Structure formats: C-alpha cells, structure tokens
C-alpha cells in the first residue's frame, strides 16, 4: 500500500471559511478527496494544524513550528512513499516580517529535513511534493494579522518552484486550480478542496508504487 503524508496548515485541517471555527468533513477535505481519487491501495495520512508555520516560532500560538513536528510525524508513519508539504500561508503574517523568498526558504528546510530521516521505503528518503498556497482573497477578520500578505501570496509560486526543483520534489501551484474564499480570504470552500484533491491525485499517481 502506498503511504502519503499530507503535512499542512488549517487548509489541510479543513477550516470552514465562515468564522465558525468549524471543519469540513473528512471526505470533503483535500486529503480525503485525494485518497478517494487515488482509490484502493493508497493510504493518505492527514497532518493538518491551524496556524502551522514552516520554521517560525509564533509567540502567540505555540507548538506551530512545522520543522519541530516533521521528524516525529514522519518517523511515526514510516515507511512512507510520499510527503506532501502544503505550508506558507501562516508565514505571511505581518508579525513575522517575512518576504516571499524567505517564506520559500523556510518551506525548503522541510524538504531537506525529510531527506535525512530514513522514513522512506528501505530506510531511504520518501518522494516529496511542494504545494504553493493560492493567492489570498479579500481579507475580512484576518486583515490586520495578514497585512501585506495578499501581495506576498501572489509572488510565492516562482520561489516554491525553484525550491522544489533544487530537491527533486514535485511542485504544484495551488493557485492555478483553486481560490481562497471571500468568506475570510484565507480558507477554502468545499468545492475547492474537492478540486485540489483531484489535481494532486493526477500529479502524484505516476510517481507512486
């Protein structure tokens, strides 16, 4: 059975963009849609956490640094065939002061770390995919927290693509397929989760055993 870990933030967790704090059902969230599209013989492990960053420590939301959790996550699920990293949205928060190139460098560190953990088949490295988050939409309740993030989000894709190429990772620009909801400007409606799951499945299927 091919094992895939989807390592992301609140959009992997499935936050509903209506301010309720609710969560899309498992079969709607993009990792669930991915599993359904891949079909039997594939196991998709959903590792989403709201507020998760790549490498930054958040002084107001602790335990969100992705690099800290990546090693125990992958070691607990080994052997896995593919790691999907879908991070970067929270790194755009104004309090971090990160530009697009720095955000991509932070996400790249997860690709580097994944190579060294022996969590892939035969104790090697799993294949990896880097997903660039889509551009933010009209920000509502998060406007102050994400001040300046809309412009950053529109500039991320080339940096993410270059990071993926440096490490032989697959790359997907989510913004070419899905859009953030005008409900809050950051999270995705159910229809977008379903679309992304199908797109990711098509992209990774040729690279799975």
Secondary structure, 3 states (H helix, E strand, C coil): CEEEEEEECHHHHCECCCCCCCECCCCCCHHHHHHHHHCCCEEEEEEECCCCECCCCCCCCCCCEHHHHHHHHHHHHCCCCEEEEECCCHHHCHHHCCCHHHHHHHHHHHHHHHHCCCCCHHHCCCEEEEEECCCCCCCCCCCCCCCCHHHHHHHHHHHHHHHHHHCCCEEEEHHHCCCCCCCCCCCCCHHHHHHHHHHHHHHHHHHCC
